[in-house]
Amino acid sequence: MQGSGLEKIVVATGVGKLRQRPGFVETILPTIEKDLAAITGQKPSQRTARKSVAGFKIRGGEVVGLKVTLRGRRMNDFLKRLIEVVMPRIRDFHGIDPGQIDQGGNLTIGIKEHIVFPEVNPDEVKFDFGLEITLVPATRDKEKSYELYKSLGVPLQSK
């Protein structure tokens, strides 16, 4: 973290309707875990439902998502790849809206398809899933965070 000004980067994905497909636990979930581990360089932790919700067809204890928290060298490597390799590969990408920065200075970026990452071979992908990437700064001020992201090279649109 030294020098970057970021505390951590959190990469998360929800499994959503993939959970209802046959063979989810045996084949789909391990595939998502493998792809997320390849993208981040770290094994993801499973996020489970705290309680059952009939409207979403979820039972308490079922896996509803995966999450990876990156710090230090892995965080810096991931941020560099995200800015220099992944964002230019996103179709119709014109920069990140500064409105995505919340009051705490966190910047959350949604990526619709995980295949924009070079670690994922598009020929081997059987299904797409999206990612939510949250950059958490060491400072908790929105304006200072905006300047930090600009200095790190995050492609923010002008205000």
FITOR-695379 format. One record per residue: residue number from 1; residue in one letter; x, y, z of N, C-alpha, C, O in turn. Coordinates in Angstrom, 1 decimal. Example, Ala and Ser with C-alpha at 12.3 -4.5 7.8 and 13.67 -1.06 7.14 Angstrom:
% FITOR-695379
[1,A,[13.2,-5.7,7.8],[12.3,-4.5,7.8],[13.2,-3.3,7.8],[14.2,-3.3,8.5]]
[2,S,[12.8,-2.2,7.1],[13.7,-1.1,7.1],[12.9,0.0,7.9],[13.4,1.1,8.0]]
//
This chain:
% FITOR-695379
[1,M,[0.8,-1.2,0.0],[0.0,0.0,0.0],[0.9,1.3,0.0],[0.4,2.3,-0.3]]
[2,Q,[2.1,1.1,0.4],[3.0,2.3,0.5],[3.0,3.0,-0.9],[3.3,2.5,-1.9]]
[3,G,[2.7,4.3,-0.8],[2.8,5.2,-1.9],[1.5,5.2,-2.8],[1.3,6.2,-3.5]]
[4,S,[0.7,4.2,-2.8],[-0.5,4.2,-3.7],[-1.6,5.0,-3.1],[-2.4,5.6,-3.9]]
[5,G,[-1.8,5.1,-1.8],[-2.9,5.8,-1.2],[-4.2,5.0,-1.1],[-5.2,5.5,-0.6]]
[6,L,[-4.1,3.8,-1.6],[-5.3,2.9,-1.5],[-5.1,1.9,-0.3],[-4.0,1.5,0.0]]
[7,E,[-6.2,1.7,0.4],[-6.1,0.7,1.5],[-6.3,-0.7,1.0],[-5.6,-1.6,1.4]]
[8,K,[-7.3,-0.9,0.1],[-7.6,-2.2,-0.4],[-8.5,-2.1,-1.7],[-9.0,-1.0,-2.0]]
[9,I,[-8.6,-3.2,-2.4],[-9.5,-3.3,-3.5],[-10.3,-4.6,-3.3],[-9.7,-5.6,-3.0]]
[10,V,[-11.6,-4.4,-3.4],[-12.5,-5.6,-3.2],[-13.1,-5.9,-4.5],[-13.8,-5.1,-5.1]]
[11,V,[-13.0,-7.2,-4.9],[-13.6,-7.7,-6.2],[-14.6,-8.7,-5.8],[-14.3,-9.7,-5.1]]
[12,A,[-15.9,-8.4,-6.2],[-17.0,-9.3,-5.8],[-17.8,-9.7,-7.0],[-17.9,-8.9,-8.0]]
[13,T,[-18.5,-10.8,-6.9],[-19.5,-11.2,-7.9],[-20.6,-11.9,-7.2],[-20.4,-12.6,-6.3]]
[14,G,[-21.8,-11.8,-7.8],[-22.9,-12.5,-7.3],[-23.2,-13.6,-8.3],[-23.0,-13.5,-9.5]]
[15,V,[-23.7,-14.8,-7.8],[-24.0,-15.9,-8.7],[-25.4,-15.8,-9.3],[-25.7,-16.4,-10.3]]
[16,G,[-26.3,-15.1,-8.7],[-27.6,-14.8,-9.2],[-28.4,-16.0,-9.7],[-28.5,-17.0,-9.0]]
[17,K,[-28.9,-16.0,-10.9],[-29.7,-17.0,-11.5],[-28.9,-18.3,-11.8],[-29.4,-19.3,-12.1]]
[18,L,[-27.5,-18.1,-11.9],[-26.7,-19.3,-12.2],[-26.9,-20.4,-11.1],[-26.7,-21.6,-11.3]]
[19,R,[-27.3,-19.9,-9.9],[-27.5,-20.8,-8.8],[-28.6,-21.8,-9.0],[-28.6,-22.9,-8.5]]
[20,Q,[-29.6,-21.5,-9.9],[-30.7,-22.4,-10.2],[-30.4,-23.4,-11.3],[-31.2,-24.3,-11.5]]
[21,R,[-29.3,-23.2,-12.0],[-28.9,-24.2,-13.0],[-28.6,-25.6,-12.4],[-28.0,-25.6,-11.3]]
[22,P,[-28.8,-26.7,-13.1],[-28.4,-28.0,-12.6],[-26.9,-28.1,-12.6],[-26.2,-27.6,-13.5]]
[23,G,[-26.4,-28.7,-11.5],[-24.9,-28.9,-11.4],[-24.2,-27.6,-10.9],[-23.0,-27.5,-11.2]]
[24,F,[-24.9,-26.7,-10.3],[-24.3,-25.4,-9.9],[-23.1,-25.7,-8.9],[-22.0,-25.2,-9.2]]
[25,V,[-23.3,-26.4,-7.9],[-22.3,-26.6,-6.9],[-21.1,-27.5,-7.4],[-20.0,-27.2,-7.0]]
[26,E,[-21.4,-28.4,-8.3],[-20.4,-29.3,-8.8],[-19.5,-28.7,-9.9],[-18.3,-28.9,-9.9]]
[27,T,[-20.1,-27.9,-10.8],[-19.4,-27.4,-11.9],[-19.3,-25.9,-12.1],[-18.2,-25.3,-12.3]]
[28,I,[-20.4,-25.2,-11.9],[-20.5,-23.8,-12.2],[-19.7,-23.0,-11.1],[-18.9,-22.2,-11.4]]
[29,L,[-20.0,-23.2,-9.8],[-19.4,-22.5,-8.7],[-17.8,-22.7,-8.8],[-17.1,-21.7,-8.6]]
[30,P,[-17.3,-23.9,-8.9],[-15.8,-24.1,-9.0],[-15.2,-23.3,-10.2],[-14.1,-22.8,-10.2]]
[31,T,[-16.0,-23.3,-11.3],[-15.5,-22.5,-12.5],[-15.4,-21.0,-12.2],[-14.4,-20.4,-12.6]]
[32,I,[-16.4,-20.5,-11.6],[-16.4,-19.1,-11.2],[-15.3,-18.8,-10.3],[-14.6,-17.8,-10.4]]
[33,E,[-15.1,-19.7,-9.3],[-14.0,-19.5,-8.3],[-12.6,-19.5,-9.0],[-11.7,-18.7,-8.7]]
[34,K,[-12.5,-20.5,-10.0],[-11.2,-20.6,-10.7],[-10.9,-19.3,-11.5],[-9.8,-18.8,-11.5]]
[35,D,[-12.0,-18.8,-12.2],[-11.8,-17.6,-13.0],[-11.5,-16.4,-12.2],[-10.6,-15.6,-12.5]]
[36,L,[-12.2,-16.3,-11.0],[-12.0,-15.1,-10.1],[-10.6,-15.2,-9.5],[-9.9,-14.2,-9.3]]
[37,A,[-10.1,-16.4,-9.2],[-8.8,-16.6,-8.6],[-7.7,-16.2,-9.7],[-6.7,-15.6,-9.4]]
[38,A,[-8.0,-16.6,-11.0],[-7.0,-16.3,-12.0],[-7.0,-14.7,-12.3],[-5.9,-14.2,-12.5]]
[39,I,[-8.1,-14.1,-12.2],[-8.2,-12.6,-12.4],[-7.5,-11.9,-11.3],[-6.8,-10.9,-11.6]]
[40,T,[-7.7,-12.3,-10.0],[-7.2,-11.5,-8.9],[-5.8,-12.1,-8.3],[-5.1,-11.4,-7.7]]
[41,G,[-5.5,-13.3,-8.6],[-4.3,-13.9,-8.1],[-4.5,-14.4,-6.7],[-3.5,-14.6,-6.0]]
[42,Q,[-5.7,-14.5,-6.2],[-6.0,-14.9,-4.8],[-7.3,-15.7,-4.8],[-8.2,-15.4,-5.5]]
[43,K,[-7.4,-16.7,-3.9],[-8.6,-17.5,-3.8],[-9.7,-16.7,-3.2],[-9.6,-16.0,-2.2]]
[44,P,[-10.9,-16.7,-3.9],[-12.0,-16.0,-3.4],[-12.7,-16.7,-2.2],[-12.6,-17.9,-2.0]]
[45,S,[-13.3,-15.9,-1.3],[-14.1,-16.4,-0.2],[-15.6,-16.5,-0.6],[-16.0,-15.6,-1.4]]
[46,Q,[-16.3,-17.5,-0.2],[-17.7,-17.6,-0.5],[-18.5,-16.7,0.4],[-18.3,-16.7,1.6]]
[47,R,[-19.5,-16.1,-0.2],[-20.5,-15.3,0.6],[-21.8,-16.0,0.6],[-22.3,-16.4,-0.4]]
[48,T,[-22.3,-16.3,1.8],[-23.5,-17.1,1.9],[-24.7,-16.2,2.4],[-24.5,-15.2,3.0]]
[49,A,[-25.9,-16.7,2.0],[-27.1,-16.0,2.5],[-27.3,-16.1,4.0],[-27.1,-17.2,4.5]]
[50,R,[-27.6,-15.0,4.7],[-27.8,-15.1,6.1],[-29.1,-15.7,6.5],[-29.2,-16.4,7.5]]
[51,K,[-30.1,-15.4,5.7],[-31.4,-16.0,5.9],[-32.1,-16.3,4.6],[-31.7,-15.9,3.6]]
[52,S,[-33.2,-17.1,4.7],[-33.9,-17.6,3.6],[-34.8,-16.4,3.1],[-35.4,-15.7,3.9]]
[53,V,[-34.9,-16.3,1.8],[-35.8,-15.3,1.1],[-36.6,-16.0,0.0],[-36.0,-16.3,-1.0]]
[54,A,[-37.8,-16.3,0.3],[-38.6,-17.0,-0.7],[-38.7,-16.3,-2.0],[-38.7,-17.0,-3.1]]
[55,G,[-38.9,-15.0,-2.0],[-39.0,-14.3,-3.3],[-37.8,-14.4,-4.2],[-37.9,-14.3,-5.4]]
[56,F,[-36.6,-14.6,-3.6],[-35.4,-14.8,-4.4],[-35.0,-16.3,-4.6],[-34.0,-16.6,-5.2]]
[57,K,[-35.8,-17.2,-4.0],[-35.6,-18.6,-4.0],[-34.2,-18.9,-3.4],[-33.4,-19.7,-3.9]]
[58,I,[-33.9,-18.3,-2.2],[-32.6,-18.5,-1.6],[-32.9,-19.1,-0.2],[-33.8,-18.6,0.5]]
[59,R,[-32.1,-20.0,0.2],[-32.1,-20.6,1.5],[-30.9,-20.1,2.3],[-29.9,-19.8,1.8]]
[60,G,[-31.1,-19.9,3.6],[-30.0,-19.5,4.5],[-28.8,-20.5,4.3],[-29.0,-21.7,4.4]]
[61,G,[-27.6,-19.9,4.2],[-26.4,-20.8,4.1],[-26.0,-21.1,2.6],[-24.9,-21.6,2.4]]
[62,E,[-26.9,-20.8,1.7],[-26.5,-21.1,0.3],[-25.5,-20.0,-0.2],[-25.6,-18.8,0.2]]
[63,V,[-24.6,-20.4,-1.1],[-23.7,-19.5,-1.7],[-24.4,-18.5,-2.6],[-25.0,-18.9,-3.6]]
[64,V,[-24.2,-17.2,-2.3],[-24.9,-16.2,-3.2],[-23.8,-15.3,-3.9],[-24.2,-14.6,-4.8]]
[65,G,[-22.6,-15.5,-3.6],[-21.5,-14.7,-4.2],[-20.1,-15.1,-3.8],[-20.0,-15.9,-2.9]]
[66,L,[-19.2,-14.4,-4.4],[-17.8,-14.7,-4.1],[-17.1,-13.3,-4.0],[-17.5,-12.3,-4.6]]
[67,K,[-16.1,-13.2,-3.1],[-15.4,-12.0,-2.8],[-13.9,-12.2,-2.6],[-13.5,-13.2,-2.0]]
[68,V,[-13.1,-11.2,-3.1],[-11.7,-11.2,-2.9],[-11.3,-9.8,-2.4],[-11.7,-8.8,-3.0]]
[69,T,[-10.5,-9.8,-1.3],[-10.0,-8.5,-0.9],[-8.5,-8.5,-1.2],[-7.7,-9.3,-0.7]]
[70,L,[-8.0,-7.5,-2.0],[-6.6,-7.4,-2.3],[-6.0,-6.2,-1.6],[-6.5,-5.2,-1.5]]
[71,R,[-4.8,-6.5,-1.1],[-4.0,-5.5,-0.4],[-2.5,-5.6,-0.9],[-2.1,-6.6,-1.4]]
[72,G,[-1.8,-4.5,-0.7],[-0.3,-4.6,-0.9],[0.0,-4.7,-2.4],[-0.6,-4.1,-3.3]]
[73,R,[1.0,-5.6,-2.6],[1.5,-5.8,-4.0],[0.4,-6.3,-4.9],[0.3,-5.9,-6.1]]
[74,R,[-0.4,-7.3,-4.5],[-1.4,-7.8,-5.4],[-2.4,-6.8,-5.7],[-2.9,-6.7,-6.9]]
[75,M,[-2.7,-5.9,-4.8],[-3.6,-4.8,-5.1],[-3.1,-3.8,-6.1],[-3.8,-3.5,-7.1]]
[76,N,[-1.8,-3.5,-6.0],[-1.2,-2.6,-7.0],[-1.1,-3.2,-8.3],[-1.3,-2.6,-9.4]]
[77,D,[-0.7,-4.5,-8.4],[-0.6,-5.3,-9.7],[-2.0,-5.3,-10.3],[-2.1,-5.1,-11.6]]
[78,F,[-3.1,-5.6,-9.6],[-4.4,-5.7,-10.1],[-4.9,-4.3,-10.6],[-5.4,-4.2,-11.7]]
[79,L,[-4.6,-3.2,-9.9],[-5.0,-1.9,-10.3],[-4.3,-1.5,-11.6],[-4.9,-1.0,-12.5]]
[80,K,[-3.0,-1.9,-11.7],[-2.3,-1.5,-13.0],[-2.9,-2.3,-14.2],[-3.1,-1.7,-15.2]]
[81,R,[-3.2,-3.6,-14.0],[-3.8,-4.4,-15.1],[-5.2,-3.8,-15.4],[-5.6,-3.8,-16.6]]
[82,L,[-5.9,-3.5,-14.4],[-7.3,-2.9,-14.6],[-7.3,-1.7,-15.5],[-8.0,-1.5,-16.4]]
[83,I,[-6.4,-0.8,-15.1],[-6.3,0.5,-15.8],[-5.7,0.4,-17.2],[-6.2,0.9,-18.2]]
[84,E,[-4.6,-0.4,-17.3],[-3.8,-0.4,-18.6],[-4.3,-1.5,-19.6],[-4.1,-1.3,-20.8]]
[85,V,[-4.9,-2.6,-19.1],[-5.3,-3.7,-20.0],[-6.8,-3.8,-20.1],[-7.3,-3.9,-21.2]]
[86,V,[-7.5,-3.9,-19.0],[-8.9,-4.3,-19.0],[-9.8,-3.1,-19.5],[-10.6,-3.3,-20.4]]
[87,M,[-9.6,-1.9,-18.9],[-10.5,-0.8,-19.3],[-10.4,-0.5,-20.8],[-11.5,-0.2,-21.4]]
[88,P,[-9.3,-0.5,-21.4],[-9.3,-0.3,-22.9],[-10.0,-1.4,-23.7],[-10.4,-1.2,-24.8]]
[89,R,[-10.1,-2.6,-23.1],[-10.8,-3.7,-23.8],[-12.3,-3.7,-23.6],[-13.0,-4.4,-24.3]]
[90,I,[-12.8,-2.8,-22.8],[-14.3,-2.7,-22.6],[-14.9,-2.0,-23.7],[-14.5,-0.8,-24.0]]
[91,R,[-15.9,-2.6,-24.3],[-16.6,-2.0,-25.5],[-17.3,-0.7,-25.0],[-17.9,-0.7,-23.9]]
[92,D,[-17.2,0.4,-25.8],[-17.9,1.6,-25.5],[-17.5,2.2,-24.2],[-18.4,2.8,-23.5]]
[93,F,[-16.3,2.1,-23.8],[-15.8,2.7,-22.5],[-15.3,4.1,-22.7],[-14.4,4.3,-23.5]]
[94,H,[-15.9,5.1,-22.0],[-15.6,6.5,-22.2],[-15.1,7.1,-20.9],[-15.2,8.3,-20.7]]
[95,G,[-14.6,6.3,-20.0],[-14.2,6.8,-18.7],[-15.3,6.5,-17.6],[-16.4,6.1,-17.9]]
[96,I,[-14.8,6.7,-16.4],[-15.7,6.4,-15.2],[-16.3,7.7,-14.8],[-15.6,8.7,-14.6]]
[97,D,[-17.6,7.7,-14.5],[-18.3,8.9,-14.0],[-17.8,9.2,-12.6],[-17.9,8.3,-11.8]]
[98,P,[-17.4,10.4,-12.3],[-17.0,10.7,-11.0],[-18.1,10.6,-9.9],[-17.8,10.5,-8.7]]
[99,G,[-19.3,10.5,-10.4],[-20.5,10.3,-9.5],[-20.4,8.9,-8.9],[-21.2,8.6,-7.9]]
[100,Q,[-19.6,8.0,-9.4],[-19.4,6.7,-8.8],[-18.7,6.7,-7.5],[-18.6,5.7,-6.8]]
[101,I,[-18.0,7.8,-7.2],[-17.3,7.9,-5.9],[-18.3,8.3,-4.8],[-19.0,9.3,-4.9]]
[102,D,[-18.4,7.5,-3.8],[-19.4,7.7,-2.7],[-18.8,8.7,-1.7],[-17.7,9.2,-1.8]]
[103,Q,[-19.6,9.1,-0.7],[-19.2,10.1,0.3],[-17.9,9.6,1.1],[-17.2,10.5,1.6]]
[104,G,[-17.7,8.3,1.2],[-16.5,7.9,1.9],[-15.3,7.8,1.0],[-14.2,7.4,1.5]]
[105,G,[-15.4,8.2,-0.2],[-14.3,8.2,-1.2],[-14.1,6.9,-1.9],[-13.2,6.8,-2.7]]
[106,N,[-15.0,5.9,-1.7],[-14.9,4.6,-2.4],[-15.3,4.7,-3.8],[-16.3,5.4,-4.1]]
[107,L,[-14.6,4.1,-4.7],[-15.0,4.1,-6.1],[-15.4,2.7,-6.5],[-14.6,1.8,-6.4]]
[108,T,[-16.6,2.5,-6.9],[-17.1,1.2,-7.3],[-17.3,1.2,-8.8],[-18.0,2.0,-9.4]]
[109,I,[-16.7,0.2,-9.5],[-16.8,0.0,-10.9],[-17.4,-1.3,-11.2],[-17.1,-2.3,-10.7]]
[110,G,[-18.5,-1.3,-12.0],[-19.1,-2.5,-12.5],[-18.6,-3.0,-13.8],[-18.5,-2.1,-14.7]]
[111,I,[-18.3,-4.2,-13.9],[-17.9,-4.8,-15.2],[-18.8,-5.9,-15.6],[-19.0,-6.8,-14.8]]
[112,K,[-19.5,-5.7,-16.8],[-20.6,-6.6,-17.1],[-20.1,-8.0,-17.5],[-20.8,-9.0,-17.2]]
[113,E,[-18.9,-8.2,-18.1],[-18.5,-9.5,-18.5],[-17.0,-9.7,-18.0],[-16.2,-8.8,-18.2]]
[114,H,[-16.8,-10.8,-17.4],[-15.4,-11.1,-16.9],[-14.4,-11.4,-18.0],[-13.2,-11.5,-17.7]]
[115,I,[-14.9,-11.7,-19.2],[-14.0,-12.1,-20.3],[-13.1,-10.9,-20.8],[-12.2,-11.2,-21.6]]
[116,V,[-13.3,-9.7,-20.3],[-12.4,-8.6,-20.7],[-11.0,-8.7,-20.0],[-10.1,-8.0,-20.4]]
[117,F,[-10.9,-9.6,-19.0],[-9.6,-9.8,-18.3],[-8.8,-10.8,-19.2],[-9.3,-11.8,-19.6]]
[118,P,[-7.5,-10.5,-19.4],[-6.7,-11.3,-20.2],[-6.4,-12.7,-19.6],[-6.0,-13.6,-20.3]]
[119,E,[-6.6,-12.9,-18.3],[-6.4,-14.2,-17.7],[-7.5,-15.2,-18.0],[-7.3,-16.4,-17.8]]
[120,V,[-8.6,-14.7,-18.6],[-9.7,-15.6,-18.9],[-9.7,-15.9,-20.4],[-9.7,-15.0,-21.2]]
[121,N,[-9.7,-17.2,-20.8],[-9.7,-17.6,-22.2],[-11.2,-17.6,-22.6],[-11.9,-18.4,-22.2]]
[122,P,[-11.5,-16.7,-23.6],[-12.9,-16.6,-24.0],[-13.4,-17.9,-24.6],[-14.7,-18.1,-24.6]]
[123,D,[-12.5,-18.7,-25.2],[-13.0,-19.9,-25.8],[-13.4,-21.0,-24.8],[-14.2,-21.9,-25.1]]
[124,E,[-12.9,-20.9,-23.6],[-13.3,-21.9,-22.6],[-14.4,-21.4,-21.7],[-14.9,-22.2,-20.8]]
[125,V,[-15.0,-20.2,-21.9],[-16.0,-19.7,-21.1],[-17.4,-20.3,-21.5],[-17.7,-20.2,-22.7]]
[126,K,[-18.1,-20.8,-20.5],[-19.4,-21.4,-20.8],[-20.5,-20.4,-20.4],[-21.6,-20.5,-21.0]]
[127,F,[-20.2,-19.5,-19.6],[-21.2,-18.5,-19.1],[-20.4,-17.2,-18.6],[-19.3,-17.3,-18.1]]
[128,D,[-21.1,-16.1,-18.8],[-20.5,-14.8,-18.3],[-21.0,-14.5,-17.0],[-22.1,-14.9,-16.6]]
[129,F,[-20.2,-13.8,-16.2],[-20.6,-13.2,-15.0],[-20.0,-11.8,-14.8],[-18.9,-11.6,-15.3]]
[130,G,[-20.6,-10.9,-14.1],[-20.1,-9.6,-13.9],[-19.3,-9.5,-12.7],[-19.4,-10.4,-11.8]]
[131,L,[-18.6,-8.4,-12.6],[-17.8,-8.1,-11.4],[-18.0,-6.8,-10.9],[-18.4,-5.8,-11.6]]
[132,E,[-17.9,-6.6,-9.6],[-18.0,-5.3,-8.9],[-16.7,-5.1,-8.3],[-16.3,-5.8,-7.4]]
[133,I,[-16.0,-4.0,-8.7],[-14.7,-3.7,-8.2],[-14.7,-2.4,-7.4],[-15.1,-1.4,-7.9]]
[134,T,[-14.4,-2.5,-6.1],[-14.4,-1.3,-5.2],[-13.0,-0.9,-4.8],[-12.3,-1.7,-4.2]]
[135,L,[-12.6,0.3,-5.1],[-11.3,0.8,-4.7],[-11.6,1.6,-3.4],[-12.4,2.6,-3.4]]
[136,V,[-10.9,1.2,-2.3],[-11.1,1.8,-1.0],[-9.8,2.6,-0.7],[-8.8,2.1,-0.5]]
[137,P,[-9.9,4.0,-0.6],[-8.8,4.8,-0.3],[-8.4,4.8,1.2],[-9.3,4.5,2.0]]
[138,A,[-7.2,5.2,1.5],[-6.8,5.3,2.9],[-7.5,6.5,3.5],[-7.8,6.5,4.7]]
[139,T,[-7.7,7.5,2.7],[-8.4,8.7,3.2],[-9.9,8.5,3.0],[-10.3,7.9,2.0]]
[140,R,[-10.8,9.1,3.8],[-12.2,8.9,3.7],[-12.9,10.2,3.2],[-14.0,10.5,3.6]]
[141,D,[-12.2,11.0,2.4],[-12.7,12.3,1.9],[-13.0,12.2,0.4],[-12.1,11.7,-0.4]]
[142,K,[-14.1,12.6,-0.1],[-14.5,12.4,-1.5],[-13.6,13.2,-2.4],[-13.2,12.7,-3.4]]
[143,E,[-13.3,14.5,-2.1],[-12.5,15.3,-3.0],[-11.0,14.8,-3.0],[-10.4,14.7,-4.1]]
[144,K,[-10.5,14.4,-1.9],[-9.1,13.9,-1.8],[-9.0,12.6,-2.6],[-8.0,12.3,-3.3]]
[145,S,[-10.1,11.8,-2.5],[-10.1,10.5,-3.2],[-10.2,10.7,-4.7],[-9.5,10.0,-5.5]]
[146,Y,[-10.9,11.7,-5.1],[-11.0,12.0,-6.6],[-9.6,12.4,-7.1],[-9.2,11.9,-8.2]]
[147,E,[-8.9,13.2,-6.4],[-7.5,13.6,-6.8],[-6.6,12.4,-6.8],[-5.7,12.2,-7.6]]
[148,L,[-6.8,11.5,-5.8],[-6.0,10.3,-5.7],[-6.2,9.4,-6.9],[-5.2,8.9,-7.5]]
[149,Y,[-7.5,9.2,-7.3],[-7.8,8.3,-8.4],[-7.2,8.9,-9.7],[-6.7,8.2,-10.6]]
[150,K,[-7.3,10.3,-9.8],[-6.7,10.9,-11.0],[-5.2,10.7,-11.0],[-4.6,10.4,-12.1]]
[151,S,[-4.5,10.8,-9.9],[-3.0,10.6,-9.8],[-2.6,9.2,-10.1],[-1.5,8.9,-10.6]]
[152,L,[-3.5,8.2,-9.8],[-3.2,6.8,-10.0],[-3.5,6.4,-11.5],[-3.1,5.3,-11.9]]
[153,G,[-4.1,7.3,-12.2],[-4.3,7.0,-13.6],[-5.7,6.4,-13.9],[-5.9,5.9,-15.0]]
[154,V,[-6.6,6.4,-12.9],[-7.9,5.9,-13.2],[-8.6,6.8,-14.2],[-8.7,8.0,-13.9]]
[155,P,[-9.2,6.3,-15.3],[-9.8,7.1,-16.3],[-11.1,7.7,-15.9],[-12.2,7.1,-16.3]]
[156,L,[-11.1,8.8,-15.1],[-12.3,9.4,-14.7],[-12.8,10.5,-15.8],[-11.9,11.2,-16.3]]
[157,Q,[-14.0,10.6,-16.0],[-14.5,11.6,-16.9],[-14.4,12.9,-16.2],[-14.4,13.0,-14.9]]
[158,S,[-14.3,14.0,-16.9],[-14.1,15.3,-16.3],[-15.5,15.7,-15.6],[-16.5,15.3,-16.1]]
[159,K,[-15.4,16.4,-14.5],[-16.6,16.7,-13.7],[-17.5,17.6,-14.5],[-18.6,18.0,-13.9]]
//
